[in-house]
């Protein structure tokens, strides 16, 4: 009988703050703020199957409109704390012992007194929730491609100020939003600031754009991990470069299908990436909009791609090794994976 995937210890390295919201939380916060949600967002939050939408309706711009509408309901410290707390609670229920939650505090700053208080709220709640749930939480501060690169430098300096390996500390610096926007090289100075502070560099790349963009990200931002990176599979030379450099890929199959990158789950090149030796960490990305959480990504690997329990355990180990958790947390989780596979 197949082992329970929700009890498989794992690390969750690709989860966005707003996109982690539970549907009920979205509805509650909208009511509190007096905001009328778009019907399409309510449908997604209610679990709309992305495969019900034609591939040409699953693109980025539709997603971004819905994401912006969801983000608009987050207008208080209590709302921000609820999102962090519930994200960790959901991860705990799915066997995740390490969560690296990605946030751009810019959008929430006007409601809590500025950038620094916005980040402080997330970090404080992450520390408290780590203790309460047993999920070790690190925070990734992410700049946006649709804003000026100078804004990214401001965020990098803020992230550097709070750099810490302790639960509730900033562990990484990222770059998110539409890969097709902005000049990647112009964000290099911000990543240099983060690197000097000892933060891991974890930009997005290689989902909406292909191998050429991945090479641009590798050359200008020097990532330690790559958000998505799934389209490295299209060019064996680029994939070999990623593997040889030891750059882990945060692969989010649900996101890939929901955004129309691939027509169906069976076309996500998970087998190709793993077969080439890539270090893969499965992630849910934005479960509010994509309708699938962390365990669902492992279920896709099992039911669609035919991964055995031993292979699923190795995927979990890969996520743990790619995480920025302390050595003690990694050892504990890796031991848990061995126990899961052994049926202990």
C-alpha positions as CSV (number, residue, x, y, z in Angstrom):
1,X,0.0,0.0,0.0
2,X,1.4,3.5,-0.9
3,X,2.8,5.4,2.0
4,X,1.0,8.5,3.2
5,X,2.7,11.5,1.4
6,X,1.5,14.0,4.0
7,X,3.6,12.2,6.6
8,X,6.7,12.3,4.5
9,X,9.1,14.9,6.1
10,X,10.0,17.5,3.5
11,X,11.0,21.2,3.1
12,X,8.9,23.8,1.4
13,X,11.1,26.3,-0.4
14,X,8.8,28.0,-2.8
15,X,5.7,29.6,-1.3
16,X,4.6,33.2,-1.7
17,X,3.1,35.1,1.2
18,X,-0.2,36.3,-0.4
19,X,-0.5,33.2,-2.5
20,X,-0.4,30.9,0.6
21,X,-3.7,32.2,1.9
22,X,-6.5,29.8,2.6
23,X,-9.7,30.6,0.6
24,X,-11.6,31.2,3.9
25,X,-9.0,33.7,4.9
26,X,-9.2,35.5,1.6
27,X,-13.0,35.8,2.1
28,X,-12.7,36.9,5.7
29,X,-10.2,39.6,5.0
30,X,-12.2,40.9,2.0
31,X,-15.2,41.2,4.2
32,X,-13.2,43.0,6.9
33,X,-11.8,45.4,4.3
34,X,-15.2,45.9,2.6
35,X,-13.7,44.7,-0.7
36,X,-15.7,42.9,-3.4
37,X,-13.7,40.0,-4.8
38,X,-13.8,39.2,-8.5
39,X,-15.9,36.2,-9.3
40,X,-12.9,34.5,-11.1
41,X,-10.9,34.8,-7.9
42,X,-13.6,33.3,-5.8
43,X,-13.8,30.4,-8.3
44,X,-10.0,29.8,-8.0
45,X,-10.1,30.1,-4.2
46,X,-13.0,27.5,-4.2
47,X,-10.7,25.0,-6.0
48,X,-11.3,25.6,-9.7
49,X,-9.3,22.9,-11.6
50,X,-6.8,24.8,-13.8
51,X,-7.3,22.1,-16.4
52,X,-10.8,23.3,-16.9
53,X,-9.4,26.4,-18.4
54,X,-8.1,26.3,-22.0
55,X,-4.3,26.6,-22.0
56,X,-4.5,30.1,-23.7
57,X,-6.6,31.3,-20.7
58,X,-4.1,30.1,-18.1
59,X,-1.5,32.8,-18.8
60,X,0.4,35.2,-16.5
61,X,-1.7,38.3,-17.0
62,X,-4.9,36.5,-15.7
63,X,-2.9,35.2,-12.8
64,X,-1.4,38.6,-11.9
65,X,-4.8,40.3,-11.9
66,X,-6.2,37.7,-9.5
67,X,-3.0,37.9,-7.4
68,X,-3.3,41.7,-7.1
69,X,-6.9,41.4,-6.1
70,X,-6.0,38.9,-3.4
71,X,-3.1,41.0,-2.1
72,X,-5.4,44.1,-1.9
73,X,-7.3,42.5,1.0
74,X,-4.2,42.3,3.3
75,X,-4.5,45.6,5.1
76,X,-3.5,45.1,8.7
77,X,-0.9,43.6,11.0
78,X,-3.4,40.9,12.2
79,X,-4.1,39.9,8.6
80,X,-0.4,39.5,7.9
81,X,0.1,37.5,11.1
82,X,-2.8,35.2,10.2
83,X,-1.3,34.5,6.8
84,X,2.1,33.5,8.2
85,X,0.5,31.4,11.0
86,X,-1.9,29.5,8.7
87,X,0.9,28.9,6.1
88,X,2.9,27.2,8.7
89,X,0.0,25.2,10.1
90,X,-0.8,23.9,6.6
91,X,2.8,22.9,6.1
92,X,2.8,21.1,9.4
93,X,-0.2,19.1,8.3
94,X,1.6,18.1,5.1
95,X,4.8,16.9,6.8
96,X,6.9,20.0,6.0
97,X,9.4,20.6,8.8
98,X,11.0,23.6,7.0
99,X,9.2,26.5,5.3
100,X,11.0,29.3,3.5
101,X,8.2,31.9,3.0
102,X,8.8,34.5,0.3
103,X,7.5,38.1,0.9
104,X,7.8,41.5,-0.7
105,X,6.9,43.8,2.2
106,X,6.4,46.8,-0.2
107,X,2.7,46.0,-0.8
108,X,1.8,45.8,2.9
109,X,4.0,48.7,4.1
110,X,1.3,51.4,3.8
111,X,-1.0,49.6,6.2
112,X,1.5,49.0,9.1
113,X,3.7,52.0,9.0
114,X,6.4,51.3,6.5
115,X,8.7,48.7,5.0
116,X,10.6,47.9,8.2
117,X,7.4,47.3,10.3
118,X,5.9,45.2,7.5
119,X,9.0,42.9,7.5
120,X,9.1,43.0,11.3
121,X,5.5,41.7,11.5
122,X,6.3,38.7,9.2
123,X,9.5,37.9,11.1
124,X,8.0,38.2,14.5
125,X,5.0,36.0,13.6
126,X,7.3,33.5,11.9
127,X,9.4,33.1,15.0
128,X,6.4,32.6,17.2
129,X,4.7,30.2,14.8
130,X,7.9,28.2,14.4
131,X,7.7,27.5,18.1
132,X,4.0,26.8,18.1
133,X,3.9,24.4,15.1
134,X,7.3,22.9,15.1
135,X,7.9,24.0,11.5
136,X,11.2,25.8,11.2
137,X,10.5,29.0,9.3
138,X,12.9,31.2,7.3
139,X,11.9,34.3,5.3
140,X,13.0,35.2,1.8
141,X,12.7,38.9,1.0
142,X,11.8,39.2,-2.7
143,X,12.1,42.2,-5.0
144,X,9.8,42.6,-8.0
145,X,10.8,42.8,-11.6
146,X,8.0,45.3,-12.3
147,X,9.5,47.9,-9.9
148,X,12.7,50.0,-10.4
149,X,16.0,48.2,-9.6
150,X,16.7,50.8,-7.0
151,X,13.7,49.5,-5.0
152,X,15.3,46.1,-5.1
153,X,18.5,47.6,-3.5
154,X,16.4,49.1,-0.7
155,X,14.9,45.7,-0.1
156,X,18.3,44.0,-0.2
157,X,19.6,46.4,2.4
158,X,16.5,45.8,4.6
159,X,16.9,42.0,4.2
160,X,20.6,42.2,5.1
161,X,19.8,44.0,8.3
162,X,17.7,41.1,9.4
163,X,19.8,38.3,8.1
164,X,19.7,35.4,10.6
165,X,19.7,31.6,10.6
166,X,17.4,31.6,13.6
167,X,13.7,30.8,13.1
168,X,12.0,34.0,11.9
169,X,15.1,35.4,10.4
170,X,15.8,36.5,6.8
171,X,17.7,33.7,5.0
172,X,17.5,34.7,1.3
173,X,16.9,37.3,-1.3
174,X,14.8,36.8,-4.4
175,X,13.4,38.3,-7.5
176,X,9.8,37.5,-8.5
177,X,7.0,38.6,-10.8
178,X,6.9,38.4,-14.6
179,X,10.2,37.1,-16.0
180,X,9.7,39.0,-19.2
181,X,9.7,42.4,-17.4
182,X,12.8,44.4,-16.5
183,X,16.5,44.0,-17.3
184,X,17.9,41.1,-15.3
185,X,21.4,42.6,-15.1
186,X,20.1,45.8,-13.5
187,X,19.1,43.8,-10.4
188,X,22.7,42.6,-10.0
189,X,23.7,45.3,-7.6
190,X,20.8,44.4,-5.2
191,X,21.9,40.7,-5.3
192,X,25.5,41.8,-4.6
193,X,24.2,43.6,-1.4
194,X,22.4,40.4,-0.3
195,X,25.4,38.2,-1.1
196,X,27.7,40.4,1.1
197,X,25.3,39.9,3.9
198,X,25.5,36.1,3.6
199,X,22.0,35.7,2.2
200,X,21.2,32.9,-0.2
201,X,20.3,34.2,-3.7
202,X,17.0,32.7,-4.9
203,X,15.6,34.5,-8.0
204,X,12.8,33.3,-10.2
205,X,13.8,32.2,-13.7
206,X,13.0,29.6,-16.4
207,X,9.3,29.2,-16.1
208,X,7.8,31.8,-18.5
209,X,11.1,32.1,-20.4
210,X,13.4,29.4,-21.6
211,X,17.0,28.3,-21.3
212,X,18.5,31.6,-22.6
213,X,16.9,33.5,-19.7
214,X,18.2,30.9,-17.3
215,X,21.7,31.6,-18.5
216,X,21.1,35.3,-18.2
217,X,20.0,34.8,-14.6
218,X,23.0,32.5,-13.8
219,X,25.4,35.0,-15.3
220,X,24.1,38.2,-13.7
221,X,22.5,37.2,-10.4
222,X,24.7,34.2,-9.4
223,X,21.8,32.2,-7.8
224,X,22.2,29.5,-5.2
225,X,18.8,28.3,-6.1
226,X,16.5,29.0,-9.0
227,X,12.8,29.6,-8.5
228,X,11.2,27.2,-11.1
229,X,14.0,26.7,-13.6
230,X,11.9,23.9,-15.1
231,X,12.6,25.0,-18.7
232,X,16.3,24.1,-18.4
233,X,15.1,20.7,-19.5
234,X,14.8,22.2,-23.0
235,X,18.5,22.6,-23.4
236,X,20.8,19.8,-22.1
237,X,23.8,22.1,-22.1
238,X,22.0,24.6,-19.8
239,X,20.7,21.8,-17.6
240,X,24.2,20.4,-17.3
241,X,25.4,23.9,-16.3
242,X,22.8,24.1,-13.6
243,X,23.6,20.6,-12.3
244,X,27.3,21.2,-12.4
245,X,27.0,24.4,-10.4
246,X,24.9,22.7,-7.7
247,X,22.0,25.1,-8.2
248,X,18.8,23.6,-6.8
249,X,15.5,24.0,-8.7
250,X,12.3,24.9,-6.9
251,X,9.9,23.1,-9.2
252,X,6.2,23.8,-8.9
253,X,4.2,21.5,-11.2
254,X,0.9,23.0,-10.3
255,X,2.1,26.4,-11.2
256,X,3.5,25.3,-14.5
257,X,0.1,23.8,-15.6
258,X,-2.0,26.6,-14.1
259,X,0.0,29.3,-16.0
260,X,-0.2,27.3,-19.3
261,X,3.5,26.7,-19.5
262,X,2.6,23.0,-20.1
263,X,-0.8,21.8,-21.2
264,X,-0.9,19.1,-18.6
265,X,0.9,17.7,-15.6
266,X,2.3,14.8,-17.6
267,X,4.3,17.3,-19.7
268,X,6.1,18.9,-16.8
269,X,9.7,17.5,-17.3
270,X,10.2,16.4,-13.8
271,X,11.7,13.1,-14.8
272,X,14.1,14.9,-17.2
273,X,15.4,17.2,-14.5
274,X,15.8,14.5,-11.9
275,X,17.4,12.1,-14.4
276,X,20.0,14.7,-15.3
277,X,21.0,14.9,-11.6
278,X,19.3,18.2,-10.8
279,X,18.6,18.9,-7.1
280,X,14.8,19.4,-7.2
281,X,12.7,20.8,-4.4
282,X,8.9,20.6,-5.1
283,X,6.9,23.6,-4.1
284,X,3.3,24.9,-4.2
285,X,4.1,28.5,-5.3
286,X,0.6,30.1,-4.8
287,X,-1.9,27.5,-3.7
288,X,-4.6,30.1,-3.3
289,X,-4.7,30.5,-7.1
290,X,-3.3,27.3,-8.4
291,X,-5.5,25.0,-6.3
292,X,-2.8,22.6,-5.1
293,X,-0.7,22.5,-2.0
294,X,2.6,20.9,-1.2
295,X,1.6,17.3,-0.9
296,X,-0.3,17.6,-4.2
297,X,3.0,18.2,-5.9
298,X,4.4,14.9,-4.5
299,X,1.1,13.2,-5.5
300,X,1.6,14.4,-9.1
301,X,5.1,13.0,-9.0
302,X,3.7,9.6,-7.9
303,X,0.5,9.4,-9.9
304,X,1.5,11.2,-13.1
305,X,5.2,10.6,-13.4
306,X,5.4,7.2,-11.7
307,X,7.8,8.0,-8.9
308,X,8.2,5.2,-6.5
309,X,8.2,5.7,-2.7
310,X,12.0,5.5,-2.7
311,X,12.2,8.2,-5.4
312,X,9.7,10.4,-3.6
313,X,11.8,10.0,-0.5
314,X,14.8,11.2,-2.5
315,X,12.8,14.2,-3.7
316,X,12.1,15.0,-0.1
317,X,15.7,14.7,0.8
318,X,16.6,16.9,-2.1
319,X,14.3,19.6,-0.7
320,X,15.8,19.4,2.7
321,X,19.4,19.5,1.5
322,X,18.6,22.5,-0.7
323,X,17.0,24.4,2.2
324,X,18.7,27.0,4.3
325,X,17.8,25.2,7.6
326,X,20.4,24.6,10.3
327,X,22.4,21.4,10.2
328,X,20.4,20.1,13.2
329,X,17.1,20.7,11.5
330,X,18.3,19.0,8.3
331,X,19.6,16.0,10.2
332,X,16.2,15.6,12.0
333,X,14.2,15.8,8.8
334,X,16.5,13.5,6.9
335,X,16.2,10.9,9.6
336,X,12.5,11.3,9.4
337,X,12.6,10.6,5.7
338,X,14.5,7.4,6.3
339,X,12.0,6.4,9.0
340,X,9.1,7.1,6.6
341,X,10.6,4.9,3.9
342,X,11.4,2.2,6.4
343,X,7.8,2.3,7.7
344,X,8.9,3.2,11.2
